Amino acid sequence: MVPLFFSLGNLLQLMVIRDSEAHLDGQSILTKTFSIFGDMALRDPRQSKSKEGTLHLERINDPEYYGFLTFQEPGKGFTYTDD
């Protein structure tokens, strides 16, 4: 996945990676999740390659991992889950 980069003020740089989707039974997916990491490589997209392998582990031990966002059906809201 292509990472998205955000700046919150001048101090916090974030990299957001969309988690992969699985269409197991042909139903459309109504929930999308995005993992959030600190952007330590200053917008270098190559840093996401090492992060993508850990996205679905039960416990992520990466010190740059901040949690994930879950978006429900379009327009229905979202939640943030910290690690």
Buried (B, 14 or more C-beta within 10 A) or exposed (E): BEBBBEEEEEEEBBBBBBBEEEEEEEEEEEEBBBBBBBBEEEEEEEBBEEBBEBBEEEEBEBEBBBEBBBBEEEEEEEEEEEE
